[in-house]
């Protein structure tokens, strides 16, 4: 069997063609990967070593976990969900943090749960972390999926960060602009 390339981009999209993930698109991805996994099991039976078979199985579990998490959080769609989605932000880029974002910080007087941004502002990216899924033994407060995050230097020299779904590029490349997260409990978390 030829090498399997699994694309992290979602078939769902907004009007500006920004790739979007939904619980349904992640479930469909898991079903498609299950078919690939079944073929790999025939080619590489259980008990034999196959990185490819393991990687596909792992991706199925991640897609199902993310779909379940999105449904539990009442998130209809998002550009980035856990390990899914290609984060376009790089160190040194100027980006806009969108209103409605929950900003977290290392500042000692900053609330642990973060502060909700009332109006957007521009920052220079210091670092971008990839999204991931926490293993069951490491989960706190029922959180299992961590979306990619964008970090920057805040006032007083303290680091600040935000979910990458609430970030858009500024200037010449605005291809990541647009709605970030659509919630079922509210019409829009932010626009």
C-alpha positions as CSV (number, residue, x, y, z in Angstrom):
1,X,0.0,0.0,0.0
2,X,1.2,3.5,-0.8
3,X,2.0,6.0,2.0
4,X,-1.1,7.5,3.5
5,X,-1.1,11.3,3.8
6,X,-3.7,12.6,6.2
7,X,-4.7,16.1,5.6
8,X,-5.6,18.2,8.7
9,X,-7.7,20.6,6.7
10,X,-11.5,20.4,7.1
11,X,-13.9,20.2,4.2
12,X,-16.3,22.6,6.0
13,X,-15.6,26.3,5.3
14,X,-17.0,29.7,5.8
15,X,-17.8,32.2,3.1
16,X,-14.2,33.3,2.9
17,X,-13.0,29.7,2.4
18,X,-11.1,29.5,5.7
19,X,-11.0,25.7,6.5
20,X,-13.3,24.9,9.4
21,X,-13.7,21.9,11.6
22,X,-17.1,20.7,12.9
23,X,-18.0,17.7,15.0
24,X,-19.5,16.2,11.8
25,X,-16.4,16.8,9.7
26,X,-14.2,15.2,12.4
27,X,-16.5,12.2,12.6
28,X,-16.4,11.8,8.8
29,X,-12.6,12.0,9.0
30,X,-12.6,9.2,11.6
31,X,-14.8,7.1,9.4
32,X,-12.5,7.6,6.3
33,X,-9.5,6.8,8.4
34,X,-11.2,3.7,9.7
35,X,-11.4,2.4,6.2
36,X,-7.7,3.1,5.6
37,X,-6.9,1.4,9.0
38,X,-8.9,-1.7,8.0
39,X,-6.8,-2.0,4.8
40,X,-3.6,-1.5,6.8
41,X,-4.6,-4.3,9.2
42,X,-4.9,-6.7,6.2
43,X,-1.6,-5.6,4.9
44,X,0.1,-5.5,8.3
45,X,-1.8,-7.9,10.6
46,X,-2.0,-7.2,14.4
47,X,1.1,-8.5,16.0
48,X,3.3,-7.1,13.3
49,X,5.0,-3.6,13.5
50,X,3.5,-0.9,11.4
51,X,4.1,2.8,12.1
52,X,1.6,3.7,9.4
53,X,-1.2,1.5,11.0
54,X,-0.4,3.0,14.4
55,X,-0.5,6.6,13.1
56,X,-3.8,6.1,11.4
57,X,-5.3,4.5,14.5
58,X,-4.0,7.4,16.6
59,X,-5.5,9.9,14.2
60,X,-8.9,8.2,14.4
61,X,-8.9,8.4,18.2
62,X,-7.9,12.1,18.1
63,X,-10.6,13.0,15.6
64,X,-13.3,11.2,17.7
65,X,-12.0,12.9,20.9
66,X,-12.1,16.3,19.3
67,X,-15.6,15.8,17.9
68,X,-16.9,14.7,21.3
69,X,-15.1,17.7,23.0
70,X,-16.6,20.2,20.5
71,X,-20.1,18.8,21.1
72,X,-19.6,18.9,24.9
73,X,-18.5,22.6,24.6
74,X,-21.3,23.4,22.2
75,X,-18.8,24.5,19.5
76,X,-20.3,24.3,16.0
77,X,-17.1,25.0,14.1
78,X,-13.6,26.3,14.5
79,X,-10.5,26.8,12.4
80,X,-8.3,24.9,14.9
81,X,-9.3,22.0,17.1
82,X,-6.7,20.3,19.2
83,X,-4.1,18.9,16.7
84,X,-6.3,19.6,13.7
85,X,-5.6,22.6,11.5
86,X,-2.6,24.3,10.1
87,X,-1.7,27.3,12.2
88,X,-0.4,30.1,9.9
89,X,1.1,32.4,12.6
90,X,4.8,32.6,12.9
91,X,7.2,34.3,15.3
92,X,7.5,38.1,14.6
93,X,4.2,38.4,12.7
94,X,1.8,41.1,13.6
95,X,-1.6,39.7,14.5
96,X,-4.9,41.0,15.8
97,X,-6.3,39.4,18.9
98,X,-10.1,39.5,18.3
99,X,-12.7,40.8,20.8
100,X,-14.3,38.0,22.9
101,X,-11.0,36.2,23.3
102,X,-10.0,34.9,26.7
103,X,-6.5,36.2,27.4
104,X,-4.3,34.2,29.9
105,X,-1.1,35.6,31.4
106,X,1.8,34.7,33.8
107,X,1.2,38.0,35.6
108,X,0.6,37.4,39.3
109,X,-2.5,39.5,39.5
110,X,-4.1,38.0,36.4
111,X,-7.1,35.7,37.0
112,X,-6.4,32.0,36.5
113,X,-9.4,31.7,34.1
114,X,-8.2,34.7,32.1
115,X,-9.8,37.9,31.0
116,X,-12.2,38.4,28.2
117,X,-11.0,41.0,25.6
118,X,-13.5,43.7,25.0
119,X,-11.8,45.1,21.9
120,X,-9.2,43.8,19.6
121,X,-5.6,44.8,19.5
122,X,-2.4,44.1,17.6
123,X,0.5,42.1,19.0
124,X,3.7,40.7,17.8
125,X,3.8,36.9,17.9
126,X,6.6,35.5,20.1
127,X,5.6,31.8,19.9
128,X,2.9,29.5,18.7
129,X,2.1,26.2,20.4
130,X,0.5,23.4,18.5
131,X,-2.8,22.0,19.7
132,X,-3.0,18.6,21.4
133,X,-5.1,16.2,23.4
134,X,-4.4,15.6,27.0
135,X,-4.1,12.0,28.1
136,X,-6.7,10.9,30.7
137,X,-4.4,11.0,33.7
138,X,-3.4,14.6,33.0
139,X,-6.9,16.2,32.5
140,X,-8.0,18.9,34.8
141,X,-11.6,20.3,35.0
142,X,-12.7,17.9,32.3
143,X,-10.6,19.6,29.6
144,X,-9.2,17.1,27.2
145,X,-8.5,19.2,24.0
146,X,-6.1,22.1,24.0
147,X,-6.3,24.3,20.9
148,X,-3.2,25.9,19.4
149,X,-2.2,29.1,21.3
150,X,-0.4,32.3,20.3
151,X,2.0,33.9,22.8
152,X,3.3,37.4,23.0
153,X,5.1,39.7,25.5
154,X,2.5,41.6,27.6
155,X,2.9,44.6,29.8
156,X,5.3,44.3,32.7
157,X,7.3,41.6,30.9
158,X,4.7,38.9,31.6
159,X,3.7,36.5,28.9
160,X,0.2,36.4,27.5
161,X,-1.5,33.9,25.3
162,X,-4.8,33.2,23.6
163,X,-6.5,30.4,21.7
164,X,-5.4,30.7,18.0
165,X,-9.0,30.7,16.9
166,X,-9.2,34.3,18.2
167,X,-6.3,35.5,16.2
168,X,-6.1,36.8,12.6
169,X,-3.2,38.2,10.6
170,X,-3.0,41.9,9.8
171,X,-1.6,43.6,6.7
172,X,-1.1,42.0,3.4
173,X,-2.1,38.4,4.4
174,X,-5.6,38.4,5.8
175,X,-6.4,34.9,4.5
176,X,-7.0,33.7,8.1
177,X,-9.4,36.5,8.9
178,X,-13.0,35.9,9.7
179,X,-15.2,34.1,12.2
180,X,-13.1,32.0,14.6
181,X,-15.5,29.9,16.7
182,X,-19.2,29.4,16.3
183,X,-21.1,28.3,19.4
184,X,-24.4,26.5,19.6
185,X,-25.3,28.2,22.9
186,X,-24.8,31.7,21.4
187,X,-25.1,32.8,17.9
188,X,-21.5,33.8,17.7
189,X,-18.7,33.9,20.3
190,X,-17.1,36.6,18.2
191,X,-17.1,37.9,14.6
